[in-house]
Amino acid sequence: MRIGILGGTFDPIHLGHINPALDVKQQLNLDQVWLMPNHIPPHKNSTMVSSYHRLEMVKLVCQQYPQFELCDIEIDRDTPSYSVTTLTLLTQQYPEHEFFFIMGMDSFIQLPLWHRWHSLFSLCHIALCQRPGWTMDAQSEMAKQLLFRHAQASELTLKNHATHGKIFSVNSQLVNISSTEIRQQLAQNTDTSKVLLPSTRQYIDQHQLYQ
């Protein structure tokens, strides 16, 4: 199967995560997208709520969207959630699957700062979602990688297509809002209907999170 992987702190999970994941699944004709909450994200100091609550919020989203599956491989890990470590484990556990690691342009630009980032291309494809306000220096390392590895979705229909190492650009209607801004809205008890699913907001209110 072709599996999209979307990792994140999901603190909380919002439409800025959900909509691009649905677009990737549709445009690249994936079988599923696995939502993968991080336990200790290497690029952030901490999360605002516990791993338990973040996991439960992702479970609710998966119940609502049959296209999604929960992947809890990182949530119980006591070490930082390095993507290359996770993808190595996933490719060992599921050698029959073809993985597409979903990321926004903001993360893609920062990829050279990631742990053993070059190894990602030997484990999966990259599904690259554009994000408002982010552009790339044409002389940068990642611009060169994009030029070298860029592929069209139509290539996936070829019998002998590459099973990893390609970068697929996906057109997505991204929500230009951060989790930090959403947490501020929640703290002020303002309307979040344009950025959170009703079930997510209900869970947050029920458990008095982000107050």
Secondary structure, 3 states (H helix, E strand, C coil): CEEEEEEECCCCCCHHHHHHHHHHHHHCCCCEEEEEECCCCCCCCCCCCCHHHHHHHHHHHHHHCCCEEECCCCCCCCCCCCHHHHHHHHHHHCCCCEEEEEEEHHHHHCHHHCCCHHHHHHCCEEEEECCCCCCCCCCCHHHHHHHHHEECHHHHHCCCCCCCCCEEEECCCCCCCCHHHHHHHHHCCCCCCCCCCHHHHHHHHHCCCCC
